[in-house]
Amino acid sequence: MRGISYVQIPTTLQAQVDASVGGKTAINHPKGKNLIGAFHQPKLVLIDVGTLRTLPQRDIRSGLIEVIKMGVIRDEPLFEMVEEKLDAILNLEDTTLIEMIASACVNKAEVVAKDEKESGLRMVLNYGHTFGHALETLTHYNRYRHGEAVSIGMNCAAQLAVNLRMFSETDFQRQRTLLNRAKLPLTFPPDLTPEAICDAMYLDKKTLGGRLRLILPTRIGEVVIRNDVDDQHVLEAISQCF
């Protein structure tokens, strides 16, 4: 009576490269994304890339953000693969898709195996998500695909890292160029304010002791967890992403 055995058969790119692996189960709440949930691992994840041909292109591009994210946080060769084979990926070429999805799943599984309940290492998977979740919450989960919101969040987190002199302008532009080539959004909508976004970030489940825990890149392939960035720096970076 405490959860059933189940098999994941993800049919979207978002689910195939990220959500189906790791055992997170959650629902959104008006005050924040994924605030109510549990950890329950599937017995098997079965992926058929053929299902991706049923999706609109917008969903393919949105799902791709989790692969790009994985490249930035821990796997530069995966990032390079997306750079080099973006057209093949968007054209849904089976061999390229299988290679990319398998790599993303291996990365995700390695992180989860070391930190299932997100007490440390697994938090790096939230790169771009604190900003992105705030955007999704403020737009009531009905304006952006999750990946689109995370794309804006990654651009903002990278801008913050540049401002803090942690991340080079060259790597920032490299990430930005790939997101742009994938036709993913980079800026917040004009009807929101930096203050509203910053306030919403504090409702994210990754805050600890009233402090934001931010995942910030130091180079393509490496990020760090920071809980000492003041709101003024956060607001400045958000303002630069309008």
The 8 nearest C-alpha neighbors of each residue, nearest first, counted from 0:
[[1, 2, 3, 4, 39, 5, 37, 38],
 [2, 0, 3, 39, 4, 37, 38, 40],
 [1, 3, 0, 4, 39, 5, 40, 38],
 [2, 4, 5, 1, 0, 39, 41, 6],
 [5, 3, 42, 41, 2, 6, 40, 39],
 [4, 6, 41, 42, 3, 7, 43, 40],
 [5, 7, 43, 41, 42, 44, 8, 4],
 [6, 8, 44, 9, 19, 45, 43, 41],
 [7, 9, 45, 46, 44, 6, 10, 19],
 [10, 8, 14, 15, 11, 7, 46, 19],
 [9, 11, 50, 8, 51, 12, 15, 14],
 [12, 10, 14, 13, 9, 51, 15, 50],
 [11, 13, 62, 15, 14, 59, 16, 51],
 [14, 12, 62, 11, 15, 16, 17, 18],
 [13, 15, 18, 19, 17, 11, 9, 12],
 [16, 14, 12, 9, 13, 17, 19, 11],
 [15, 17, 100, 103, 14, 104, 13, 12],
 [18, 16, 14, 20, 19, 15, 13, 65],
 [17, 19, 14, 20, 13, 15, 16, 21],
 [20, 18, 14, 17, 15, 7, 9, 21],
 [21, 19, 18, 17, 22, 108, 107, 104],
 [20, 22, 23, 111, 40, 108, 19, 18],
 [21, 23, 40, 39, 38, 20, 24, 41],
 [24, 22, 38, 21, 37, 39, 25, 36],
 [23, 25, 37, 36, 38, 22, 39, 26],
 [26, 24, 36, 33, 35, 37, 23, 27],
 [25, 27, 33, 35, 36, 28, 34, 32],
 [26, 28, 32, 33, 34, 31, 29, 25],
 [27, 29, 31, 30, 32, 34, 26, 33],
 [28, 30, 31, 136, 27, 139, 32, 137],
 [31, 29, 28, 136, 202, 32, 199, 34],
 [32, 30, 28, 136, 29, 34, 202, 203],
 [31, 33, 27, 34, 28, 132, 136, 26],
 [34, 32, 27, 26, 25, 35, 31, 36],
 [33, 35, 32, 31, 27, 28, 204, 36],
 [36, 34, 25, 33, 26, 27, 37, 28],
 [37, 35, 25, 24, 26, 34, 33, 38],
 [36, 38, 24, 23, 25, 39, 35, 22],
 [37, 39, 23, 22, 24, 40, 116, 36],
 [40, 38, 22, 23, 37, 41, 24, 2],
 [39, 41, 22, 21, 42, 38, 23, 20],
 [42, 40, 5, 6, 43, 7, 22, 39],
 [43, 41, 6, 5, 4, 40, 44, 7],
 [44, 42, 6, 41, 7, 45, 5, 8],
 [43, 45, 7, 6, 8, 46, 19, 41],
 [44, 46, 8, 7, 43, 47, 9, 6],
 [47, 45, 8, 9, 48, 44, 15, 10],
 [46, 48, 49, 50, 45, 10, 9, 8],
 [49, 47, 50, 51, 46, 93, 96, 97],
 [50, 48, 51, 47, 52, 93, 53, 10],
 [49, 51, 48, 52, 10, 53, 47, 11],
 [50, 52, 53, 49, 54, 48, 11, 10],
 [53, 51, 50, 54, 49, 91, 48, 55],
 [52, 54, 51, 50, 55, 49, 10, 11],
 [55, 53, 52, 51, 58, 56, 59, 11],
 [54, 56, 57, 58, 59, 53, 52, 51],
 [57, 55, 59, 58, 60, 54, 89, 61],
 [58, 56, 60, 55, 59, 61, 54, 144],
 [57, 59, 61, 56, 60, 55, 62, 54],
 [60, 58, 56, 62, 61, 57, 12, 63],
 [61, 59, 63, 57, 58, 62, 181, 56],
 [60, 62, 146, 58, 63, 59, 147, 64],
 [63, 61, 13, 12, 59, 64, 60, 146],
 [62, 64, 60, 66, 61, 65, 59, 67],
 [65, 63, 67, 62, 66, 146, 61, 68],
 [64, 66, 68, 63, 67, 62, 69, 17],
 [67, 65, 69, 68, 63, 64, 103, 70],
 [66, 68, 64, 70, 69, 65, 78, 71],
 [67, 69, 65, 71, 66, 70, 64, 72],
 [70, 68, 66, 72, 67, 71, 73, 65],
 [69, 71, 78, 74, 67, 75, 77, 68],
 [72, 70, 220, 219, 68, 69, 73, 221],
 [71, 73, 221, 220, 222, 69, 70, 68],
 [74, 72, 220, 221, 70, 71, 69, 75],
 [75, 73, 70, 220, 77, 76, 69, 71],
 [74, 76, 220, 78, 70, 77, 219, 79],
 [77, 75, 79, 78, 74, 80, 70, 220],
 [78, 76, 80, 70, 79, 75, 74, 81],
 [77, 79, 70, 75, 81, 76, 80, 67],
 [80, 78, 82, 76, 77, 81, 83, 75],
 [79, 81, 77, 83, 82, 78, 84, 76],
 [80, 82, 85, 84, 78, 79, 83, 77],
 [81, 83, 79, 80, 85, 84, 78, 177],
 [82, 84, 80, 81, 85, 79, 86, 78],
 [85, 83, 81, 87, 86, 80, 82, 88],
 [86, 84, 88, 81, 87, 82, 83, 89],
 [85, 87, 89, 88, 84, 90, 83, 91],
 [88, 86, 90, 84, 85, 89, 92, 91],
 [89, 87, 85, 91, 90, 86, 96, 92],
 [88, 90, 86, 91, 87, 85, 59, 60],
 [89, 91, 87, 88, 92, 86, 85, 93],
 [92, 90, 88, 89, 93, 87, 96, 52],
 [91, 93, 87, 95, 90, 94, 88, 96],
 [92, 94, 96, 95, 91, 97, 48, 49],
 [95, 93, 97, 96, 92, 98, 99, 91],
 [94, 96, 98, 97, 93, 92, 99, 88],
 [97, 95, 93, 99, 98, 94, 100, 88],
 [98, 96, 100, 94, 99, 95, 101, 93],
 [97, 99, 95, 101, 96, 100, 102, 94],
 [100, 98, 96, 102, 97, 101, 95, 103],
 [99, 101, 103, 97, 102, 16, 98, 96],
 [102, 100, 104, 98, 103, 99, 97, 105],
 [101, 103, 105, 99, 100, 104, 98, 106],
 [102, 104, 100, 106, 101, 105, 16, 66],
 [105, 103, 107, 101, 106, 102, 16, 108],
 [106, 104, 108, 102, 107, 103, 109, 101],
 [107, 105, 103, 109, 104, 108, 102, 110],
 [106, 108, 104, 110, 109, 105, 103, 111],
 [109, 107, 111, 105, 110, 106, 112, 104],
 [110, 108, 112, 106, 107, 111, 105, 113],
 [109, 111, 107, 113, 108, 112, 121, 114],
 [110, 112, 115, 114, 108, 113, 109, 21],
 [113, 111, 109, 110, 114, 115, 108, 21],
 [112, 114, 111, 110, 115, 109, 120, 121],
 [115, 113, 111, 117, 121, 112, 116, 120],
 [114, 116, 111, 117, 112, 113, 121, 21],
 [115, 117, 114, 118, 38, 121, 111, 119],
 [118, 116, 121, 119, 114, 115, 122, 120],
 [117, 119, 116, 114, 120, 121, 122, 115],
 [118, 120, 117, 121, 122, 114, 123, 116],
 [119, 121, 122, 123, 114, 117, 110, 118],
 [122, 120, 117, 123, 114, 119, 124, 110],
 [121, 123, 124, 120, 125, 117, 119, 118],
 [122, 124, 125, 121, 126, 214, 120, 72],
 [125, 123, 122, 126, 121, 69, 72, 68],
 [124, 126, 128, 123, 122, 127, 214, 129],
 [125, 127, 214, 128, 124, 123, 153, 68],
 [128, 126, 153, 152, 149, 129, 130, 156],
 [127, 129, 131, 125, 149, 130, 126, 132],
 [130, 128, 132, 131, 127, 200, 133, 203],
 [131, 129, 152, 133, 128, 132, 127, 200],
 [132, 130, 149, 148, 128, 152, 134, 133],
 [131, 133, 135, 129, 134, 128, 130, 32],
 [134, 132, 199, 136, 200, 130, 131, 135],
 [133, 135, 131, 137, 132, 136, 138, 148],
 [136, 134, 140, 132, 138, 133, 137, 139],
 [135, 137, 139, 133, 134, 138, 31, 140],
 [136, 138, 134, 139, 135, 133, 199, 196],
 [137, 139, 135, 136, 140, 142, 134, 141],
 [140, 138, 136, 141, 137, 135, 29, 142],
 [141, 139, 135, 138, 136, 142, 143, 137],
 [140, 142, 139, 143, 138, 135, 144, 136],
 [143, 141, 138, 140, 144, 139, 135, 148],
 [144, 142, 147, 141, 148, 145, 140, 135],
 [143, 145, 147, 146, 61, 148, 142, 58],
 [146, 144, 148, 147, 143, 149, 61, 135],
 [145, 147, 61, 149, 148, 144, 64, 62],
 [146, 148, 150, 144, 149, 145, 61, 143],
 [147, 149, 131, 145, 151, 150, 146, 143],
 [148, 150, 131, 152, 146, 127, 151, 128],
 [151, 149, 147, 153, 152, 148, 146, 184],
 [150, 152, 185, 154, 148, 149, 153, 186],
 [151, 153, 127, 130, 131, 149, 155, 150],
 [154, 152, 127, 156, 150, 155, 151, 149],
 [153, 155, 151, 157, 152, 156, 185, 158],
 [154, 156, 158, 152, 153, 157, 237, 236],
 [157, 155, 153, 159, 158, 154, 127, 215],
 [156, 158, 160, 154, 159, 155, 153, 171],
 [159, 157, 155, 161, 160, 156, 236, 154],
 [158, 160, 162, 236, 156, 157, 161, 155],
 [159, 161, 157, 163, 165, 166, 158, 162],
 [162, 160, 166, 164, 158, 163, 159, 165],
 [163, 161, 159, 164, 160, 158, 236, 165],
 [162, 164, 160, 161, 165, 159, 166, 232],
 [165, 163, 161, 162, 166, 160, 167, 159],
 [164, 166, 160, 217, 163, 161, 167, 216],
 [167, 165, 217, 161, 160, 164, 218, 216],
 [166, 168, 169, 170, 161, 171, 165, 164],
 [167, 169, 171, 170, 172, 161, 166, 173],
 [168, 170, 167, 172, 171, 173, 166, 174],
 [171, 169, 173, 167, 172, 168, 174, 219],
 [172, 170, 168, 174, 173, 169, 175, 157],
 [173, 171, 175, 169, 170, 174, 176, 168],
 [172, 174, 170, 176, 171, 175, 169, 177],
 [175, 173, 177, 171, 172, 176, 170, 178],
 [174, 176, 172, 178, 173, 177, 179, 171],
 [175, 177, 179, 173, 174, 178, 172, 180],
 [176, 178, 180, 174, 179, 175, 181, 173],
 [179, 177, 181, 175, 183, 180, 176, 174],
 [178, 180, 182, 176, 181, 177, 183, 175],
 [181, 179, 177, 182, 178, 176, 183, 85],
 [180, 182, 178, 179, 183, 177, 60, 85],
 [183, 181, 179, 180, 178, 184, 60, 177],
 [182, 184, 178, 181, 179, 147, 150, 185],
 [185, 183, 151, 186, 147, 150, 182, 179],
 [184, 186, 151, 154, 150, 183, 187, 240],
 [187, 185, 240, 241, 151, 184, 188, 154],
 [186, 188, 241, 240, 189, 151, 185, 191],
 [187, 189, 190, 191, 186, 241, 192, 134],
 [190, 188, 191, 187, 241, 192, 186, 193],
 [189, 191, 188, 192, 187, 138, 241, 193],
 [192, 190, 189, 188, 195, 193, 196, 187],
 [191, 193, 195, 194, 196, 190, 189, 238],
 [194, 192, 196, 195, 237, 234, 238, 197],
 [193, 195, 197, 192, 196, 198, 234, 191],
 [196, 194, 198, 192, 197, 193, 199, 191],
 [195, 197, 199, 193, 198, 194, 133, 200],
 [196, 198, 200, 194, 199, 195, 193, 234],
 [199, 197, 195, 200, 196, 201, 194, 202],
 [200, 198, 133, 196, 201, 202, 197, 195],
 [201, 199, 197, 133, 203, 202, 198, 129],
 [200, 202, 199, 203, 198, 206, 211, 197],
 [203, 201, 200, 199, 31, 204, 30, 206],
 [204, 202, 200, 201, 205, 206, 31, 129],
 [203, 205, 206, 34, 202, 31, 33, 207],
 [206, 204, 203, 212, 207, 211, 129, 122],
 [207, 205, 211, 210, 212, 204, 203, 209],
 [208, 206, 210, 209, 205, 211, 212, 204],
 [207, 209, 210, 206, 211, 212, 226, 205],
 [208, 210, 207, 206, 211, 201, 202, 212],
 [211, 209, 207, 208, 206, 226, 212, 201],
 [210, 212, 206, 226, 213, 201, 207, 209],
 [213, 211, 226, 206, 225, 205, 210, 224],
 [212, 214, 225, 224, 211, 215, 226, 129],
 [213, 215, 224, 126, 223, 123, 225, 222],
 [214, 216, 222, 223, 160, 156, 213, 224],
 [217, 215, 222, 218, 221, 166, 223, 160],
 [216, 218, 166, 165, 222, 221, 215, 223],
 [219, 217, 221, 216, 220, 166, 170, 222],
 [220, 218, 71, 75, 221, 170, 72, 70],
 [219, 221, 73, 71, 75, 72, 74, 70],
 [222, 220, 72, 73, 218, 219, 217, 216],
 [223, 221, 216, 72, 215, 217, 214, 224],
 [222, 224, 215, 214, 216, 225, 221, 217],
 [223, 225, 214, 213, 215, 212, 226, 222],
 [226, 224, 213, 212, 227, 214, 223, 228],
 [225, 227, 212, 211, 228, 210, 213, 224],
 [228, 226, 225, 229, 210, 211, 212, 213],
 [229, 227, 226, 230, 225, 232, 233, 211],
 [230, 228, 231, 232, 227, 233, 226, 211],
 [229, 231, 233, 232, 234, 228, 197, 235],
 [232, 230, 234, 233, 229, 235, 228, 236],
 [231, 233, 235, 230, 234, 229, 236, 228],
 [232, 234, 230, 236, 231, 235, 237, 229],
 [235, 233, 237, 231, 232, 236, 193, 230],
 [234, 236, 232, 238, 233, 237, 231, 239],
 [237, 235, 159, 239, 233, 238, 234, 158],
 [236, 238, 234, 240, 239, 235, 193, 155],
 [239, 237, 235, 240, 236, 193, 241, 234],
 [240, 238, 236, 237, 241, 235, 158, 155],
 [239, 241, 186, 237, 238, 155, 187, 236],
 [240, 186, 187, 239, 238, 189, 188, 237]]
